[in-house]
């Protein structure tokens, strides 16, 4: 039975889980403006654009192409689908995938499944990518996952869970920051939130939707930590 109330928290696995998340957060914040984090930021952009594409396909639209740019921007060309579902899927989707990766890191088997699914998604996107930044990102992370997986299976270097956790934490933090930077601190008329405000009948502007999406993204991160503790209890 799941320990939803987290009685007798925290055991060794839970302490390691929380400590690792804390260390990842400190490392990410310390290296935020360095080139070392650029590939991981671009992964978040990739998941943002992939979430737009998934929402488009799920609402019977057509994805014409995906691009990720070196300046940490990206675009997804779609045709058809339900526009007001496609627009918020980028920011909220990347936050959701961050939560999924954090939860997957709680177990070796689920970490392997997450790594395999992530590598497969990168391989698929590699063939529909419209620019070399995204192609290079896909190739680089496919190689990274393959090398880490090989080390996991053949040596005593068991870091697959921690790599998945780091990508999950990075994705969650960058999603919240990206929402604040793109939608709240500065108003960009072409942003997803401004476009959503135009098509949504609710009396809320782009900044308002940015705040709402930011809160939801933060809740995804908090939810990942709570559910991770429940799983490990």
WOBEL-V735898 format. One record per pair of residues at least 12 apart in sequence whose C-alpha atoms are under 6 Angstrom apart, sorted by the first residue. I is the first residue (numbers start at 1). J is the second residue. Records with the same first field share a line. If there is no record, write none. Layout:
I=J  J
This chain:
3=230
14=229  232
42=72
44=171
47=94
48=90  91  94
49=76  90
51=89  90  93
52=86  89  90
55=86
56=81  86
59=81  82
60=81
61=79  80  81
62=78  79
63=78
64=77  78
65=77
66=129  130
67=130  131
68=134
69=133
87=192
95=172  175  217
98=168  171  172
99=220  221  224
101=164  168
102=165  168
103=228
105=161  164  165
111=161
119=142
122=138
176=214
179=214
183=207  210
184=207  210
193=206  209
194=206
